[in-house]
Every structure is written in C-alpha cells, then in structure tokens.
Amino acid sequence: MRRTHAVLAAMTALCAALSALAAAPSFEAGVDAAAAQVLKSTGVPGASVAVIRDDHVVLQKAYGQARLEPPTPATPAMRFAIGSISKQFTAAAVMLLVEQGKLGLDDPVSKFFPALTRASEVRVRDLLNHTSGYRDYWPQDYVPAFMLQPMSVERLMHDWAMQPLDFTPGTQYQYSNTGYVIAGAIVEQVAGQPLFEFLRQHVFGPLGIKSVVDVDLGRLGPEDAAGYLRYTLGPPRAAPKEGAGWLFGAAELAMTAADLARWDLALLDGKVLAPESLHAMSTARLLANGASTQYGFGLSVYMHSGRRVLEHDGEVSGFVAENVLYPDQRAGIVVLTNQDASGAAARIADRIADLLFISDSPLTARQLERARGVFAGLQRGSIDRALFSANGNAYFGAQALADAQASLAPLGAPQDFSQLSESERGGMRTRRFELKFASTSLMLVSRELADGRFEQYQLQRE
C-alpha cells in the first residue's frame, strides 16, 4: 500500500527532529568531553569518531594527534587501520558469492583446499563463525618478530591450518584469524580475482567508499594517522609494520571513520546484501551443545541495556578500532584510535552510546535535583522517606544510614553529578550516574518505579 503524503511528511519531520537532537550542541559537547577525557587518561594519541542516528551520519570529528613527529592534529579525513573489523567485509564477500550461487555456506573446506587438516569436516560457515578449530596465528597484542617478514597466504595456511585442530568443528568457539585467511582465499578462488578487487568492485565502489586502502601492502601515508605502541607505561613509540601477507582476509583494511559508518548504513539499509544474507551474518551460531557463541559472520551479536547490538573491534600494530551497530534503533558508533593494546576506542564508544540513548529520554532538572538531594541526605545520615518505595525504605535502615554518613560525609559536595545511562528493567527506570570528587569518583545506580519513587539508590567506587 502506498503511504500518503501526510504520513511521509510526518515521518520525515520525525527523523529530522531525532537527527537534530543527536547532533545538538549538548550531544556534540558530550562527545568532545568523552573523547578528550579518555585520550588523556589512556595516553592514546588520537581518535576519529563517526556517529549514526536515524539513517544519517550525524557527527564526524577527530581528536588528539594523528602523528607525534611532526605534531599533526587528527582530522576526520584521515585513514586509520580498522584491523579485524575487516572481517565483516570478507564475510560480506562470501555472502555475495553465496547469493550468486557460486558458493555454499555448508561447502566443506576440502572443496577448495583439500590438504588442510580435516578439511572435509570444516564448513565455510565454521570459518566465519570461528568454530572451525583451526589455530589462530595471531593471538598476541603485539607483533611477534616473525610477523615482520612477508608471508604468503599459501605458507600461512600450511603452517597453521595443517596443524591438528584445537577442537572438533562446531563444538567450541575460538577466535581465529586463520579461519578468515582461508575464507579470503576461498573468495579469491571462486571469484577468480583478488579479494580487495572483488570488494572494490562489489562493495566499495557501489557505496562510494573512496578512502579505503589495503594496508597489508604497506603503511599508511603521511596524510593519514600513524600507529603507536607503548612498552609498559612508557611514552608512545612508532609501531612496527607487519610484513605483507599477514593481514590478508582478516585485518587488511584502513579507511576513515565516516566511510566505515557508510558501510554500517549500507548494512542497515540492505544496499549490499540480501536480507537473508544479513540475517545469516547477524545471527549468533549455536554450538553442538546448544551454547551461543554470540558471534555471527564478522559480527558479535548480543543484547545490552535492552538493545540488540552488532559489534566488532579491531587491532593491528599501532591501531585499535571499535564499530558498534544498534540496528533496531538505526544507530551506530565508529571509533578509530592510533595506539595498539588499548581500550580507548571501546571506552569512547561506550560513553557515546550513553549520550546517544540518554537523548531518547532526557533527564529533567527536577529528576537530577532529586537524585542529588538524596545523596546530600545520605551524607547527613537521613533520607526523605516519601521519595522511596517500601523496599527502598526497608533497605535504608539505621545501619545503612550510619554507614552512608560515615563514608560519604568526608567527601564533601560532588564537583560533578552526571547521568551516564538510562534503561528499563522490571518495570523500573534504571539510571547510572557518575559523581566526581577531588580525590575519587563514585558510581550511583538508581531504579525508580512508575510513580517516581526510588526502589534502589546504591553507590560504589567507580
């Protein structure tokens, strides 16, 4: 049925309003503050960020330094290596060949590489799900000395995929870069062209992703971000580059944050893959014992704060990246950073998610003042019992109030009292706050009933 112009206009206005909300100065300022704080606390030189909301890229910004010598500020136009997020693209290449009838997910690996260990028992889908049993060639968070030398795909498969399997296919989940090297090699054999060229022809070109390059062939240029590492707590130092061949199929791509966000939008909009292919990629594999791997094809699949999440991180020498999609909310977050063995990308992405979804149900000044007032009361050893449910009042007995006063009063007034996240559970509104003091920070988790009374008000050190 064709929609009326009025309905279309209303929907367009709603989308525009939501997009404007996500891109409002308060949201952007929150992202700026989160990125600055995480980069400062971790010492990671720089980050590039892109945020999706309601089918639009609503924010593209970069922070810190792309290069330390000479000092070069990061910009949104710079490429960063995305590491294992590249697996999404290898998986998409496999699915495009499946759609063309040239490849089957249940094809045995022996159809393509019969010499590999137990190749007749390992299926293509096992490679993509990390359930093949082929041993991972790169579990380290640094570059071993042998990986500084070039490596052919054939030799890599010989050295790692002709060892005994770590387990019977389909019985365990174990992350394996080796499996994606084999998957990339299968794409090349079936398509009759290099994997990167296949992706350029069928994915990057049609989507207008122009910044993408293959860093398996060499370092990024001076116009892009440089990668760094740290030895223990020492200063950032230039990271070594893996030898050619090691990143093939598993971690070979670099691009801008905005272009990775365009890929995310294309997945959501079905511009690359048929619905059944996306469903296969975004459905977690069940093991033989019924346990979930929480992993599809190049995508981790799980629930967080009541939202379905499709996520993958990536790490190669000098870089860590995070790509998070919330398909049911039509939202996504990309964070690219230029230091390896760091959690900065994930931490920034988490902070942005909190900001993004708080905008769906903003905290009112009155609600914030109530939460602050309860804290001030606890510092005095008392609460306004009209603000609490029966359970909440029972929790705050004499001992609880005495402990609260003794431990909280010395902290003084909080320097900052900010909401970090908000969600629903058990018919209650759950809010998470951060309270900052001169010498410490506290985390507050409150749960409110539908009538606004506190069922829970619990504090702990952050």
N, C-alpha and C positions, 0 to 999 in steps of 0.2 A: 504494500500500500504506500502511495506517495504521501509524504508529510506535507502539511500545509505550510505556507509561507510564514504564518504567525508562529507555529511551533519551531520552525527552523530559526527564525529571528530570536525567539526566546532562548533557544539552546545556544546560539552564537553569543548572545549577550551574557549568558551564564558563564560560558567558557572564558570569555574575555574578562569577566569580573574575577573569576578564580585565578586566571593567569596574572592579572594585575595585582591581586593580593599576594601571590607568591613572589612577585618581583618588587613589591613595595619596599620603600627605603628601610623599614624596620627589619624586613627579612634579609635584605642585602647587607645591612649593617651587622646583623647577627652572624651571617656567613663570614663577613670580613673579620669579626672578632674571634670567631671559632678558628678560622684558618690561622690567624696571627698567633693565637694562644697555643695551638698545637705545634706549629712550627717552632715557636720559642721554647716550649717545654721539651720537645724532642731533639731540637737542633737540626732538623732536616732543612736543607737549603731552600727548597721551593716547592710550590704546588700549583696545579692548574685544575680548575673546577668548572663543571657544567651541570646545570640542574634542569630537569624536565618537569613540567606540570601541565596537564590537560593538553597534550599533543603539541606543546611548544617548548623550545629551549628558552627558559625564562631568565637564565643567568649564565654568563660566561666570564670568568675572571681568573686572574693568576696572581700569585702571591710569592713574596720572597725572591730568591735568586735562582735563576736558571743556570748561571755559571759563576764560580767564585773568582776565577782568574782568566781574563779581567772581570771585575764585577759586572754582571749583566742581569738586570731585573727580568723575572719571568713574565711572559706575555701570553695571552690566550692563543696567539698564532703559532706558538712553539710546539713542536712534537716532543712527546715523552714516550719511552718504550712502555707497552702495556702488558708485557710478559704473558702469563698464562690466560689472560682474557682472550688471547689469540685463539684459544681452543674453541671458543664459540664460532669462530669463522671456519675453522677446519670442520667442525661438526655440521655447520650450515652447508659447506661444500659437499659433504657426504649426503646430506638430505636432498640437495638439489639433484644429485645423481640418482638417488632413490626415486624422486619424483619423475625423472626421465626414464625410469625402468632399466637403468644400466647397472644398478647395484641394489642389493638387498641387505637389510639390517641383520638378517639371520644367515647371511652368507658366511661360511667358515673362512677363517684367515688362510687356510690351506688352498683356497681357490686362487689366491694371489701370491702367497709366499709359503709354499708347502714345506720349506726347510725349517721354519720356525718351530719352536717347541710346542708340541701338542696342538699344532695349528688347526687340525680338523675339529678340535673341541672348542676353540675360541671363535666366537662370532664377532662380526663387525660391531654390533651393539655393545659387546663386552669391552671393546677398546674405548668406546665413547663414554661408557659408564664407569670406567676404572674398576671393572670386575673381571679383567682378563687373567690376572695372575702374573703378567709379565713384570719383571722387576724394574722399578724406577731407576733411571740412570742419573738423576739429579735431585736427591732429597736434601742436599745441603743448602744453607742460606748464604753461601759464598761460592766463588768459582774455584773448584779444585785445579791444581796445576795442570793436570792432563787435559782439562777443557779449554786451555788457552791455545791448543793446537787444533788445526782443522780436522773435521770428522765427516766422512761420507755417511749418507743415510744407510747404505748397504752395510758398512762396517759397524755402525751403531746397532742396527738390528742384529747383526751377527754376534756382537759382544754381549748384548743384554737380553735379546729375545730368543736366544738359543741356549740360555741357562735353564735349569729346572724352574718350573713355575713356583711362585710363592704360595699358591693355593689352587685348588680346583676351580676353574672358571665358574663364576656365578655364585660362589659360596661366601666370598668376602668382598669388601670394598677396600681398595688400597690405591691411593692417588699415584698415577704412573704417567710421567711424561713419555715414556717409551711407547705406551699404547697410542698416543696421539702422533708420534712419529710414524708408526705403522699405518695409522689411519690416513695421514697425509700422503704417504707413499701409495696407498691404495687409490686415493683420488687421482694421483698423477698417472697411475697405470690405467685406470678406467677412462679418464678424460683424455688421455694422450697429450697432456700439456702440463707445464709446471704448476704447482699448487697456487703460487702467488698470481700467476697469469690467469688461472681459472677464476680466482676470486676477483681479480681486477675486471674481468670480462662480465662476470655474472652477479657481482655484489657491489664492489666499489664504484665502478663506472655508472651503473644504473642509479645508484643512490647519491651520486655526486660527492663521494668521499674522496677528496683530492689530496689530502695531506698524507695519506698512508704510505709508508715505505717498509721495506724488508730489512730489518736490522740484523738478520742472520748474515747478511753480506758485509756488514761493517758498521762503524759508529755513526751516530747522528752527526750532522754537520754543525758548524759554528752558529748557524741561525737557530738552532734548537737547544733543548736542555742537555746539559752534561750530567752523567751519573756519578754518584759519590758513595763511599763507604766509610765506616769508622772502625778502628781497632779498639775494642772495649769502649772506654769513654773518651777516647782521643778526638782530635779535630777531624772534620771531613777531609777525605783524600780522594783523588781521582780513582774511580773504579776501573778495574781491568775489563777488557772486552773479550767475550767468549770467542773461541775460534769459529770460523764459518762451518755451518752444518749442525751445530749443537741445538739451535733454536727451531729448526725446521718442524713445522706442523704443530708444535707445542707452545711456542712463545716468540714468534718471529716478527711481530708487527709493532710499529710505532705510528702514532697519529696525534692529532690534537684532541683535547677533551671534547670539544664541540663536535668533531667528526665521530667520535665514539658515541656521543649522545644521539647523533643522527642514525647510527646503526640501531641503537635501542628503540628509537621511534619507529624505524622500519620493521623491527620485530613486532612491536605492538600493533602496527597498522597492517601487517601481512603483506608488506611490499616486496619481500624477498622469498618467503617460504609459504607454502600452502598451510592452511590451518592444521591439518593433521601432522605436518612436519613440525610445526611449532609446538603442538601438543606433545609429540614424542620427545622433543628437546627439553621441554619444561615439566616432564613427569618423572618423579623420582623412581629409580629402579628398586625393586624388591629383591632381596637375596633369596637363596634357596630355603632359608629358614624363616622367611617372612619378614625379616627386619628391613627397614628402609635405609637406603644409602644416603637419602636426602640429596641425591645428585642425579641429574638427567644427562643430557649431552652438552658438555661445556657449560653447564649451569648448575649451581647449587640451588636446591628447591626446599623452602621451609616457610614456616609461619613465624612472625614476630609482631608482638603487640596487636594481634588480631588481623594482621595483613599478610597476604601471600607475597613472598619475596623470591625473586630470581636474581642470583648474585654470583659473582666470581671476582677473585682478586688475582693479582699477577705480580711476579717478581722475577727480574733478571738482574744481572750485575749492574748496580747503580740505580735501580728504579724499583718502586713498588706502586701498584695501581689498584683501584677499587672501582667496581662497576655494579651498581645496585638498581634493580628494577622493581617497582611496585605495580604490577600490571593491572590490578583491579582499580587502583587509584589513578592510573595513567600518569605515573610519576617515576622519576629516575634520578640517580645521582652518580656522577663520574668524578673521581678524584685521582689525579696523577701526581706522583711525587718523585724526586730525584735523589733518593738515598735508599740503598737496599737494607734488608734486615730491620725494618722499622714499621711500627704500627700507625704511623701518622696518617696515611691515606684512609684507613678504616676509621680512625678516631674522628677525622674531619667529616667523613661521610655520615657517621652516627650523629654528630652534632647537627649536621644539615638536615637529616631526617627528622630530628626532634623539632627543629624550627619549621620545617615544611608542614608537618602534620599538626603542630600546635595552631597553625593558621586556620585549620579547619574548625576549631572550637576555641577561639582565643580566651585566655584568662581575663576576667574582668578585674578592674581595680578593687572592687569590693571583695572578690574571692581571694585576691592576693593579700589584702589587708587582714582578712580573717585568718589566713594561714600564718601571717606574721604575728598577729595578736596572740594566737595560741602559743607560738614559740616564746614570746615575751612572758606570757603567763607561766610557762614551764620553768623559765629562769627564776621566777619568784616562788615556784613550788605550788602553783594552783592553776586551774583551768575554769573556763566558763562552761559549766556542765550542760547548759542549754544548747551548746554547739555540738554536743556529742550524742551518739546513739546509746542505747542501753549497754551494748557490748563495749563501746568505746569508753563509757564511764566506768564500767567494771574493770577494764584494763588499767585505767589510771587510778589505782588505789593509793593508799598512803605511802607504801614503799616506792612505787613508781614515781610519784611526785617528789619524794625526798631525793631519790637518785637523780632525777632530772634537774632539780635545783642545784644540787652539789656539783654536777658535771657541766651544766650549761651556764650558770651564772658567771663563772670566771672568764668566759669567752667575750662577754660584753655584747654590744649590738652588732648584728651582722653588717659587714661592709657591702654585701650584695646578697639579694634574696631573689633568685630567678627560677622560673619554671623551665624544666628541660624537656619533659614529655607528658603526654596525656593519652589515656586509653580507657576502654571499657572492659570490665570483668565482673562477672557475677552480679550484674545489675548495678554496679558501682562505678563511679568515675574515679579512675586512678590517676594521680598526678605525682610527678617526680620533680623535686626542687633541688637546687644546689645553694647552699648557704656558705658564703666566704667570710672568713675572719682573718685577722692579722697573722695568726700562726697556724691555722688549719682550715679545712673545709668539711662541711657535713652534707650528707645526703638525706633528704626528707622524702618519705613515701607516704602520701595521704590517700585515703579512699573515702569517698563521700556517697551517701545514699541519695536517692532521687530527690529527697526533700532538702538536701544540702548539709545534713548533719554528718559529722565525721564518725565513720566506723573505725578508722585507723589513722594514727598520726605517729609515725615511727621515725626516729633519727639514728643515724650511724655515721661513723667517719667515712669519708669518700675514699 
